[in-house]
Amino acid sequence: MITEELSHKIREKTGVNVRECYQCGKCTAGCPVAEWMDLRPSVVMHLLQSGNAEEEEQILRSKTIWLCLTCETCYSRCPMEIDIPKVMDYLRVRSLTEGKVNRESRRIVAFHKAFLNTIKRNGRLHEMGLIIDYKMRSWNLFQDITIAPEMFAKGKLHILPEQIKGKKQYARLFKKQVKNT
Amino acid sequence: MKIGFYPGCSLTGSSREYNESLLSISKVAGIELCEVHDWNCCGATAAHNLNKELSISLPARNLALAENDGIEELVVPCAACYNRLVMTQHELNENKDMKKRISEKLQLPLEKGLRILNVLQFLEKYFVPQLDQLVKKSLGFDVACYYGCLLVRPQKVLHAERFEDPMTMDVIMQKIGATPVDWSFKTECCGAGFSVSKTEVVGELSGKIVRDAVNRGAKALVVACPMCHSNLDMRRSAIDSFLKKKVDIPVIYITQAIALAMGLTPRQAGIQRHFVPVNLPVNS
């Protein structure tokens, strides 16, 4: 597949025209996490315009799409008003559904999955449940072992989750939406 | 005066003091906040990053419930929830098919365009006009007002004024006696949802914010977002290790600053819940 099609697909799915990018680099200059990225935002834009199937694969398997914090700085400064965060949303969902999540980014995805799993169950966030779920997924067992007791002492952690009442209606929102959580 | 209130999950847990201070000052000002009945999590970054439909349908349930409660104006103090709710309202207006589908799943109408206020808009509208009567004390110190990302961006949807150099918080802080410093990190990202999964990134991004605030002479950082607060306050050890020194500047919510200026006790403002101790001069 040539990326000509990919840029069209992005436009069709998100309404964003990546072909308008003229590589000024302002997105990369203002991106708070650019230094940790394997592909800088402006490089992603360039690859989306001119790349081939191999480059599409490179983007879907990149750290970049998971490092994007959706701070929206790039979008607010882009002279062509290209909604780069919206493109990142599209790329993340594809990377996840096609099983192409970057190996080093799996902890980030594990955290998001643990979060969704917690709110799916209770309707509201239960921080303690989230942390336990995340630790099980990421095998990051000893992280933050000192911060939790202090949070608890300051009244910032619930032992038991808060539950919403309209569970039946709420559950319909999750139907056929999240797999592997 | 009755206004709808969506607290969001953080305000019931890790940022309880934001909730406590907001409710304390509203009570004194005679503003009744009506919590949205049976509200759910907005989905936060997780839903937004993993599933487009959920990132809209979870906030949409809250909008529908608020509408069902007869709420016309909704205050959303958490900047992250505020952002998700406003973005959802925007998406639903742009995409009528999605609106219909979600409304059917919820079996609730999503018809009325409810006005969503972030905490700064709420304070400006309901507190600033009566601030002279409410304020009993003066905060005699320099502050760095930190807005973060979610109150100002994306500019095209939120229509925040001066999105690179917002001033609403600075103006309020000035009115209650504090001196806002001129600084460069007002709208830089704190590292947001990476608090747990990429703590070192938070240490660096939040570290740069804290460092600039200290270098400009601020004695406190003032925030309006639970995520920013927890990164700047609870992640201080990651910040200190990035800066290679211990920094003790406290981080307070704008509602706590107002509570102190209104003469409420530090406990009513929830000051004791912070990781970085708060000892700020308040003049009578």
Contacts between the chains, C-beta under 8 A, distances in Angstrom:
chain1	res1	chain2	res2	distance
A	32	B	188	6.4
A	32	B	189	4.4
A	32	B	191	7.8
A	32	B	205	5.5
A	33	B	189	7.9
A	33	B	201	6.5
A	33	B	205	7.8
A	36	B	201	6.5
A	66	B	49	7.8
A	67	B	198	7.9
A	67	B	201	7.9
A	69	B	149	7.8
A	69	B	189	5.5
A	69	B	191	7.1
A	69	B	192	4.9
A	69	B	193	7.1
A	69	B	194	7.1
A	70	B	45	7.1
A	70	B	48	6.7
A	70	B	49	7.8
A	70	B	149	8.0
A	70	B	192	7.8
A	71	B	149	4.2
A	71	B	153	6.9
A	71	B	189	3.9
A	71	B	192	7.0
A	72	B	149	6.1
A	72	B	153	3.6
A	72	B	154	4.6
A	73	B	149	7.3
A	73	B	153	6.9
A	73	B	187	7.9
A	73	B	189	7.1
A	75	B	153	7.2
A	75	B	154	5.4
A	75	B	156	7.6
A	76	B	153	5.1
A	76	B	154	6.2
A	76	B	155	4.9
A	76	B	156	8.0
A	76	B	163	6.1
A	76	B	164	7.8
A	81	B	156	7.2
A	83	B	154	7.6
A	85	B	154	7.5
A	89	B	48	7.0
A	89	B	49	7.4
A	89	B	52	6.7
A	92	B	49	5.5
A	92	B	50	7.3
A	93	B	50	7.1
A	93	B	51	7.0
A	93	B	52	6.2
A	96	B	50	6.1
A	107	B	197	4.8
A	107	B	198	7.4
A	108	B	194	7.3
A	108	B	197	4.7
A	108	B	198	6.4
A	109	B	50	7.7
A	110	B	197	7.2
A	111	B	46	7.5
A	111	B	193	7.6
A	111	B	196	5.7
A	111	B	197	3.9
A	112	B	45	6.9
A	112	B	46	4.1
A	112	B	49	5.2
A	112	B	50	5.3
A	113	B	46	7.5
A	113	B	50	7.0
A	115	B	44	6.7
A	115	B	45	7.8
A	115	B	46	3.7
A	116	B	43	7.7
A	116	B	46	4.9
A	116	B	47	6.3
A	116	B	50	6.3
A	116	B	51	7.5
A	116	B	54	7.3
A	119	B	9	8.0
A	119	B	40	7.3
A	119	B	41	4.2
A	119	B	43	7.0
A	119	B	46	7.7
A	119	B	47	8.0
A	119	B	58	7.6
A	123	B	40	4.5
A	123	B	41	6.7
A	124	B	9	5.1
A	124	B	12	7.3
A	124	B	40	6.2
A	124	B	41	5.1
A	125	B	9	3.6
A	125	B	10	7.6
A	125	B	13	7.1
A	125	B	41	5.2
A	125	B	44	7.6
A	127	B	13	5.4
A	127	B	14	6.2
A	131	B	196	7.3
A	134	B	196	6.4
A	134	B	197	7.6
A	138	B	197	7.7
A	143	B	196	7.3
A	143	B	199	7.7
A	144	B	196	7.0
A	147	B	234	6.4
A	150	B	275	6.7
A	151	B	14	6.8
A	151	B	234	7.3
A	154	B	272	7.4
A	154	B	273	4.6
A	154	B	274	7.7
A	154	B	275	7.6
A	155	B	16	5.9
A	155	B	273	6.2
A	156	B	13	5.8
A	156	B	14	4.7
A	156	B	15	7.7
A	156	B	16	6.2
A	156	B	273	6.6
A	157	B	13	6.5
A	157	B	14	7.6
A	158	B	12	7.6
A	158	B	13	5.8
A	162	B	12	6.3
A	164	B	38	5.3
A	164	B	39	7.5
A	164	B	40	5.2
A	165	B	38	5.1
A	166	B	38	5.3
A	169	B	61	7.7
A	169	B	105	7.8
A	169	B	106	6.1
A	169	B	107	6.5
A	170	B	40	6.1
A	170	B	61	6.8
A	172	B	105	4.7
A	172	B	106	7.6
A	173	B	54	6.6
A	173	B	57	4.5
A	173	B	58	6.5
A	173	B	61	6.6
A	173	B	102	7.9
A	173	B	105	6.0
A	173	B	106	7.6
A	174	B	54	7.1
A	177	B	51	5.5
A	177	B	53	5.7
A	177	B	54	5.4
A	178	B	50	7.0
A	178	B	51	6.0
A	178	B	54	7.0
